[in-house]
Amino acid sequence: MIRKRLRILWLVLLLGSLLTLPLRAAAQDPAQPLNLRQTIDEALQANLGLQRSKEEVQAAQATKKARRAEFLPNVNVTYSLTHRDVEQSQKAFGLPGTPDFVVRPQDEYAFVTTFTQPIFTGFALINQYKIASLGLNVAEFNEKVTRQDVILDAKNAYFSVLKTQKLVDIAKQTVKNIAAQKEVAENFYQVGMSPLNELLQAQVELANAKQDQIVAQNNLEIAKSQFNTILRRPINAPVAIEDILDYRPYAKNIDESLSMANRNRLEIKVADLEIEIAEKDVKLAQRDYVPSINLKWTGTNLGTDYRVNGGEGISDSSFWNVQAVASWDIWAWGKTYYGMKEKLSRLSQAKLRKTEILDNINLEVKQAYLRTKEAEENITTIEKAIEQARENFRINEERYKEQVATTTDVLDAQTLLARTMTNYFNALYDFKIAKATLHRAMGQEVLE
């Protein structure tokens, strides 16, 4: 009876495991391949440099608010205790026999409240606020610049993986073709239809092809590691991405590309802002040439105990006063003069930096444009040669089988086919990378 129950239980468990098998298989299905847009989105979310740029924007916002607060009155509160060695007292009216009264108590508590309102600071406060506002604009533009750099890095990593995958496929096909040729040459040699040197040549070429395949495979692994690093994934995580074989020629000419770069590049806007900041720094340095004026209100409470509500020896326990204070450092041993010279030099540096940035941008656009056009022309040229190379390889294979061609002819045709396919995919993905670089050089944010 017990054996029968155990057998029934075993059957139930087996049936349950079979029913859950499809569910487990479904849960273990691999993820769908990433497309280019998904890759860019994931890179933007994971990039630490972009996160730092966002933190810099928040810091600049806080600095701007702090500078704005300096226009408002400053409130200071002081609570103090003064303990003297002895209590001071004197006779009433200075007459002998009259009782003593306390002039200055031994312990004196003071609670002082001070409101200070800047009236005129040589335009220092307004210039500091404008500098902070410009600094916020610079931080926001730098965040966008970092975003564009991340997009370009993601595109480069994406197309590099696709290119190296194609080169691995070509290397594998080359090994397969040469291995097949080696088998044919070996069979011909064994029946005395071809000399030994043709077999040896095929064996050597097969060894070389296998070595090229190993190199191509390692290059693919490196490209995948770089892809995972851009997306901040584990470096050995599997990479599955969608292939992009189509391409659209680049239509703009070099003058249009340069003009667009000069309009769109955020680095130029940042350079302009840095010039404005340097100009405001010059005005800020001029504050020392004029006096500063503050309005100051002070309220004081005195007492002989911690409650500061008067006591013996304190004639006036609560009083206030208002002061208008003007201060001016009329001599500082050239500090003001040299400080101004420094700010003027900083302004000249900012203007020179903008000129340098413009020169570098024009060079970047020209280089990216030429690489794009070069790859585009190579694609058009090589597309026509691919079918010719395939047909040439097929013909030489058939001719060798008919013993009207040599192993050298077949291997040369295979080498030509592999080189043509390699050149095509190099041109195709180099075009995509160059076009992405050109978009970045022109300040365009293209996500596909």
VENGIHU-V650454 format. One record per pair of residues at least 12 apart in sequence whose C-alpha atoms are under 10 Angstrom apart, sorted by the first residue. I is the first residue (numbers start at 1). J is the second residue. If there is no record, write none. Layout:
i-><I I>
j-><J J>
This chain:
i-><30 31 32 32 32 33 33 33 33 33 34 34 34 34 34 34 35 35 35 35 35 35 35 36 36 36 36 36 36 36 36 36 36 37 37 37 37 37 37 38 38 38 39 39 39 39 39 39 39 39 39 39 40 40 40 40 40 40 40 40 40 40 40 41 41 41 41 41 42 42 42 42 43 43 43 43 43 43 43 43 43 43 43 43 43 44 44 44 44 44 44 44 44 44 45 45 46 46 46 46 46 46 47 47 47 47 47 47 47 48 48 49 49 49 49 49 50 50 50 50 50 50 50 50 50 51 51 51 52 52 53 53 53 53 53 53 53 53 53 54 54 54 54 54 54 55 55 56 56 56 56 56 56 56 57 57 57 57 57 57 57 57 57 58 58 58 59 59 59 60 60 60 60 60 60 60 60 60 61 61 61 61 61 61 61 62 62 63 63 63 63 63 63 64 64 64 64 64 64 64 64 64 65 65 65 66 66 67 67 67 67 67 67 67 67 67 68 68 68 68 68 68 68 69 69 70 70 70 70 70 70 71 71 71 71 71 71 72 72 72 73 73 73 73 73 73 73 73 73 74 74 74 74 74 74 75 75 75 75 75 75 75 75 76 76 76 76 76 76 77 77 77 77 77 77 77 77 78 78 78 78 78 78 79 79 79 79 79 79 79 79 79 79 80 80 80 80 80 80 80 81 81 81 81 81 81 81 81 81 81 82 82 82 82 82 82 82 83 83 83 83 83 84 84 84 84 84 85 85 86 86 86 86 87 87 87 87 87 87 87 88 88 88 88 88 88 88 88 89 89 89 89 89 89 90 90 90 91 101 101 102 102 102 102 102 103 103 103 103 104 104 104 104 104 105 105 105 105 105 105 106 106 107 107 107 107 108 108 108 108 108 108 108 108 108 108 109 109 109 109 109 109 109 109 109 109 110 110 110 110 110 110 110 110 110 110 110 110 110 111 111 111 111 111 111 111 111 111 111 112 112 112 112 112 112 112 112 113 113 113 113 113 113 114 114 114 114 114 114 114 114 115 115 115 115 115 115 116 116 116 116 116 116 116 116 116 117 117 117 117 117 117 118 118 118 118 118 118 118 119 119 119 119 119 119 119 120 120 120 120 120 120 120 120 121 121 121 121 121 121 121 121 121 121 122 122 122 122 122 122 122 122 122 122 122 123 123 123 123 123 123 124 124 124 124 124 124 124 124 124 125 125 126 126 127 127 127 127 127 127 127 127 127 128 128 128 128 128 129 130 130 130 130 131 131 131 131 131 131 131 131 131 132 133 134 134 134 134 134 134 135 135 135 135 135 137 137 137 137 138 138 138 138 138 138 138 138 138 139 140 141 141 141 141 141 142 142 142 142 144 144 144 144 145 145 145 145 145 145 145 147 148 148 148 148 148 148 148 148 148 149 149 149 150 150 151 151 151 151 151 151 151 152 152 152 152 152 152 152 152 152 153 153 153 153 153 153 153 154 154 154 154 154 154 154 155 155 155 155 155 155 155 156 156 156 156 156 156 156 156 156 156 156 157 157 157 157 157 157 157 157 157 157 158 158 158 158 158 158 158 158 158 158 158 159 159 159 159 159 159 159 159 159 159 159 160 160 160 160 160 160 160 160 160 160 160 160 161 161 161 161 161 161 161 161 161 161 161 161 161 161 162 162 162 162 162 162 162 162 162 162 162 163 163 163 163 163 163 163 163 163 163 163 164 164 164 164 164 164 164 164 164 164 164 164 164 165 165 165 165 165 165 165 165 165 166 166 166 166 166 166 166 166 167 167 167 167 167 167 167 167 167 167 167 167 167 168 168 168 168 168 168 168 168 168 168 169 169 169 169 170 170 170 170 170 170 170 170 171 171 171 171 171 171 171 171 171 171 171 172 172 172 172 172 172 172 173 173 173 173 174 174 174 174 174 174 174 174 174 174 174 175 175 175 175 175 175 175 175 175 175 176 176 176 177 177 177 177 177 177 177 178 178 178 178 178 178 178 178 178 178 178 178 179 179 179 179 179 179 179 180 180 181 181 181 181 181 181 181 181 181 181 181 182 182 182 182 182 182 182 182 182 182 182 183 183 183 184 184 184 184 184 184 185 185 185 185 185 185 185 185 185 185 185 186 186 186 186 186 187 188 188 193 194 194 194 195 197 198 198 198 199 200 201 201 201 202 202 202 202 205 205 206 209 221 221 221 221 222 222 223 224 224 224 224 224 225 225 225 227 244 244 244 245 245 245 245 246 246 247 247 247 247 247 247 248 248 248 248 249 249 249 249 249 249 249 250 250 250 250 250 250 250 251 252 253 253 254 254 254 254 255 255 256 257 257 257 257 257 257 257 257 258 258 258 258 258 258 258 258 258 259 259 259 260 260 260 260 260 260 261 261 261 261 261 261 261 261 261 261 261 261 262 262 262 262 262 262 263 263 264 264 264 264 264 265 265 265 265 265 265 265 266 266 266 267 267 267 267 267 268 268 268 268 268 268 269 270 271 271 271 271 271 271 271 271 272 272 272 272 273 274 274 274 274 274 274 274 275 275 275 275 275 275 275 275 275 276 276 276 277 277 277 278 278 278 278 278 278 278 278 278 279 279 279 279 279 279 280 280 281 281 281 281 281 281 282 282 282 282 282 282 282 282 282 283 283 283 284 284 285 285 285 285 285 285 285 285 285 286 286 286 286 287 287 288 288 288 288 288 288 288 288 288 288 289 289 289 289 289 290 290 290 290 291 291 291 291 291 291 292 292 292 292 292 293 293 293 293 293 294 294 294 294 294 295 295 295 295 295 296 296 296 296 296 297 297 297 297 297 298 298 298 298 298 299 299 299 299 299 300 300 300 300 300 300 301 301 301 301 301 302 302 302 302 302 302 303 303 303 303 304 360 361 361 361 362 362 363 364 364 364 364 364 365 365 365 365 365 365 365 366 366 367 367 367 367 368 368 368 368 368 368 368 368 368 368 368 369 369 369 369 369 369 370 370 371 371 371 371 371 371 371 372 372 372 372 372 372 372 372 372 372 373 373 373 374 374 374 374 375 375 375 375 375 375 375 375 375 375 375 376 376 376 376 376 376 376 377 377 378 378 378 378 378 378 379 379 379 379 379 379 379 379 379 380 380 380 381 381 382 382 382 382 382 382 382 382 383 383 383 383 383 385 385 385 385 386 386 386 386 386 386 386 386 387 387 387 388 388 389 389 389 389 389 389 389 389 389 390 390 390 390 390 390 390 391 391 392 392 392 392 392 392 392 393 393 393 393 393 393 393 393 393 394 394 394 395 395 395 396 396 396 396 396 396 396 397 397 397 397 397 398 436>
j-><240 240 240 241 242 239 240 241 242 243 158 239 240 241 242 243 158 240 241 242 243 244 448 154 155 158 159 241 242 243 244 447 448 151 154 155 446 447 448 241 447 448 151 154 155 157 158 227 230 231 241 447 150 151 152 153 154 155 158 230 231 447 448 150 151 154 231 447 154 230 231 232 147 150 151 153 154 155 227 228 229 230 231 232 233 146 147 148 149 150 151 154 230 231 231 232 150 229 230 231 232 233 146 147 150 229 230 231 232 230 232 143 146 147 149 150 142 143 144 145 146 147 148 149 150 143 146 147 143 146 139 140 141 142 143 144 145 146 147 139 140 142 143 144 146 139 143 135 136 138 139 140 142 143 135 136 137 138 139 140 141 142 143 136 139 140 135 136 139 132 133 134 135 136 137 138 139 140 132 133 135 136 137 139 140 132 136 129 131 132 133 135 136 128 129 130 131 132 133 134 135 136 129 132 133 129 132 125 126 127 128 129 130 131 132 133 125 126 128 129 130 132 133 125 129 117 118 125 126 128 129 117 118 119 125 126 129 116 117 118 114 115 116 117 118 119 294 295 296 114 115 116 117 118 296 113 114 115 116 117 296 297 298 112 113 114 115 116 298 111 112 113 114 115 298 299 300 110 111 112 113 114 300 109 110 111 112 113 300 301 302 306 308 108 109 110 111 112 302 306 107 108 109 110 111 302 303 304 305 306 105 106 107 108 109 110 304 105 106 107 108 109 104 105 106 107 108 106 107 104 105 106 107 102 103 104 105 106 107 313 100 101 102 103 104 105 106 313 101 102 103 104 105 313 102 103 104 103 312 313 311 312 313 314 315 312 313 314 315 304 312 313 314 315 303 304 311 312 313 314 304 313 303 304 305 306 302 303 304 305 306 308 310 311 313 314 301 302 303 304 305 306 307 308 309 310 300 301 302 303 304 305 306 307 308 309 310 317 318 299 300 301 302 303 306 307 308 309 318 298 299 300 301 302 318 319 320 297 298 299 300 301 320 296 297 298 299 300 320 321 322 295 296 297 298 299 322 294 295 296 297 298 322 323 324 325 293 294 295 296 297 324 292 293 294 295 296 324 325 292 293 294 295 324 325 326 287 290 291 292 293 294 295 326 284 287 288 290 291 292 293 294 326 327 283 284 285 286 287 288 289 290 291 292 293 283 284 286 287 290 292 280 281 283 284 285 286 287 288 292 284 287 280 284 277 279 280 281 282 283 284 285 287 277 280 281 283 284 280 276 277 280 281 273 274 276 277 278 279 280 281 284 277 277 270 273 274 276 277 280 270 273 274 276 277 269 270 273 274 266 267 269 270 271 272 273 274 277 270 270 266 267 269 270 273 266 267 269 270 266 267 443 445 265 266 267 270 440 443 445 445 266 439 440 441 443 444 445 446 447 437 440 445 230 231 436 437 440 445 446 447 448 433 436 437 438 439 440 445 446 447 226 227 230 231 433 436 437 226 227 228 229 230 231 447 227 432 433 436 437 447 448 223 226 227 230 429 430 432 433 434 436 437 223 224 225 226 227 228 229 230 231 433 223 224 226 227 230 239 241 242 243 429 433 223 227 241 243 244 428 429 430 431 432 433 219 220 222 223 224 226 227 426 429 430 432 433 219 220 221 222 223 224 225 226 227 239 240 241 243 429 220 223 224 240 241 242 243 244 245 425 429 219 220 223 243 422 425 426 427 428 429 430 216 217 218 219 220 221 222 223 224 422 425 426 429 216 217 219 220 221 223 224 243 425 216 220 243 421 422 425 426 429 212 213 215 216 217 219 220 418 421 422 423 425 426 212 213 214 215 216 217 218 219 220 422 213 216 217 422 213 216 417 418 419 421 422 425 209 210 211 212 213 214 215 216 217 418 422 209 210 212 213 214 216 217 209 213 414 418 205 206 209 210 212 213 411 414 415 417 418 205 206 207 208 209 210 211 212 213 414 206 209 210 206 209 393 397 410 411 414 202 203 204 205 206 207 209 210 410 411 414 415 202 203 205 206 207 209 210 202 206 199 202 203 206 397 400 401 407 410 411 414 198 199 200 201 202 203 204 205 206 407 411 199 202 203 199 202 397 400 401 407 197 198 199 200 201 202 203 400 401 406 407 198 199 200 202 203 199 401 403 403 403 406 407 406 407 406 407 408 407 407 407 408 411 407 408 410 411 411 415 411 415 235 236 238 239 235 236 239 236 237 238 239 240 237 238 239 239 428 429 432 425 428 429 432 428 432 376 379 428 429 431 432 376 431 432 435 372 373 376 377 431 432 435 369 372 373 376 431 435 438 373 369 369 373 365 366 369 370 365 366 442 362 365 366 369 438 439 441 442 361 362 363 364 365 366 369 441 442 362 365 442 365 439 441 442 443 444 358 361 362 364 365 438 439 440 441 442 443 444 358 361 362 441 442 443 442 443 440 441 442 443 444 358 361 440 441 442 443 444 442 443 444 354 357 358 361 443 353 354 355 357 358 361 354 354 350 351 352 353 354 355 357 358 350 351 353 354 350 346 347 349 350 351 353 354 346 347 348 349 350 351 352 353 354 347 350 351 346 347 350 343 344 345 346 347 348 349 350 351 343 344 346 347 348 350 343 347 340 342 343 344 346 347 339 340 341 342 343 344 345 346 347 340 343 344 340 343 336 337 338 339 340 341 342 343 344 336 337 339 340 328 336 328 329 330 331 332 335 336 337 339 340 328 329 330 336 337 327 328 329 330 325 326 327 328 329 330 325 326 327 328 329 324 325 326 327 328 323 324 325 326 327 322 323 324 325 326 321 322 323 324 325 320 321 322 323 324 319 320 321 322 323 318 319 320 321 322 316 317 318 319 320 321 316 317 318 319 320 314 315 316 317 318 319 315 316 317 318 317 441 441 442 443 441 442 441 437 438 440 441 442 437 438 439 440 441 442 443 438 441 434 437 438 441 431 433 434 435 436 437 438 439 440 441 442 434 435 437 438 439 441 434 438 430 431 433 434 435 437 438 427 430 431 432 433 434 435 436 437 438 431 434 435 427 430 431 434 424 426 427 428 429 430 431 432 433 434 435 427 428 430 431 432 434 435 427 431 423 424 426 427 428 431 423 424 425 426 427 428 429 430 431 424 427 428 424 427 420 421 422 423 424 425 427 428 420 421 423 424 425 417 420 421 424 416 417 418 419 420 421 423 424 417 420 421 417 420 413 414 415 416 417 418 419 420 421 413 414 416 417 418 420 421 413 417 409 410 412 413 414 416 417 409 410 411 412 413 414 415 416 417 410 413 414 409 410 413 408 409 410 411 412 413 414 409 410 411 413 414 410 448>
